[in-house]
Amino acid sequence: MNPDPRITVVVITRDRRPELLRTLDLLTRLPERPPVIVVDNASSDGTADAVAEAYPRVRLIRAARNLGAVARNLAVEEVTTPYVAFCDDDTWWEPGAMARAADLLDRYPRLATVTGLILVEPGQEEDPITPELRHSPVPAPSWMPGPALMSILAGASMLRVAAFREAGGFSPRLVLGGEEELLCMDLATRGWWMCWAEDVVVHHAASTARDPRERRRVGIRNTLWTTWLRRPLPSAARRTLTVLRSVPRDRTSLSAVAEAVAGLPWVLRERRPVPGHVERDLRLLEEPQRHSPARRYVG
């Protein structure tokens, strides 16, 4: 079977050699046979050398430092296919799922992204964020093949490369952690649509090599920065109060808020509020997000 000429897979990783090698084993056996680009974010555990030895056909980019989500931008610069499927080192696409996502992007030229149904391993339960995606209140145009979204989960989404480049990719300011929200606001501002597709299945075996406090700190900080970068002032103030009221009262939250405040000079310089129709859709999501079990670390 020939490779699907529409798709390239991009995986970013750092210090998760066992998880990455398992993911690559699964990706390289997919029926779509997509080319795979791995960006190693300056791992210290021999990840890059292990990939080079075990998967010589995988395009390996060795970043000199930890670029976070911007490593995806680096990889997309080398992508020549119209679509890119992002993976984390602990996620992988089910056989046939990439082809189904590409079919949707083929069929609907204003669709920028397709996010799949995430099944959590080992039991294959639906990810806790699934109800929020399945029942999205964002009004969708009549042609939309699934619920309309205002943000994606990068490790379980396929993107139209032209739209990704038009929106500027992921912000280097946010590094990693909720970095998708800012990109998606910029896509929506440019008239692109994002959808969820239940028959596009992605598996997630959450790595144990993660620091939940650091993840929460960065998540809170990035939520606040994104809010002030793109939301009109009344909404930014309301969202900020919601976040501050909901986070735990501890050193991690205090550190996140302090860092967010320290970044206000550049945030205000780069601030570009979204147009009214995008803000309307963002406001529709505030209530479900407030009660979402998948967003507890940021409220």
HELIX and SHEET records of a PDB file:
HELIX    1   1 ARG A   17  LEU A   27  1                                  11    
HELIX    2   2 THR A   47  ALA A   54  1                                   8    
HELIX    3   3 VAL A   70  VAL A   76  1                                   7    
HELIX    4   4 ALA A   97  ARG A  107  1                                  11    
HELIX    5   5 THR A  130  ARG A  134  1                                   5    
HELIX    6   6 ALA A  154  ALA A  156  5                                   3    
HELIX    7   7 VAL A  161  ALA A  167  1                                   7    
HELIX    8   8 GLU A  180  THR A  189  1                                  10    
HELIX    9   9 PRO A  212  ARG A  230  1                                  19    
HELIX   10  10 LEU A  233  SER A  246  1                                  14    
HELIX   11  11 ARG A  251  ALA A  262  1                                  12    
HELIX   12  12 LEU A  264  GLU A  270  1                                   7    
HELIX   13  13 GLY A  276  ARG A  290  1                                  15    
HELIX   14  14 PRO A  293  ARG A  295  5                                   3    
SHEET    1   A 7 ARG A  59  ARG A  62  0                                        
SHEET    2   A 7 VAL A  36  ASP A  40  1                                        
SHEET    3   A 7 ILE A   7  THR A  13  1                                        
SHEET    4   A 7 TYR A  83  ASP A  88  1                                        
SHEET    5   A 7 SER A 157  ARG A 160 -1                                        
SHEET    6   A 7 LEU A 111  VAL A 120 -1                                        
SHEET    7   A 7 GLU A 125  GLU A 126 -1                                        
SHEET    1   B 8 ARG A  59  ARG A  62  0                                        
SHEET    2   B 8 VAL A  36  ASP A  40  1                                        
SHEET    3   B 8 ILE A   7  THR A  13  1                                        
SHEET    4   B 8 TYR A  83  ASP A  88  1                                        
SHEET    5   B 8 SER A 157  ARG A 160 -1                                        
SHEET    6   B 8 LEU A 111  VAL A 120 -1                                        
SHEET    7   B 8 TRP A 193  HIS A 204  1                                        
SHEET    8   B 8 THR A  91  TRP A  93 -1                                        
END                                                                             
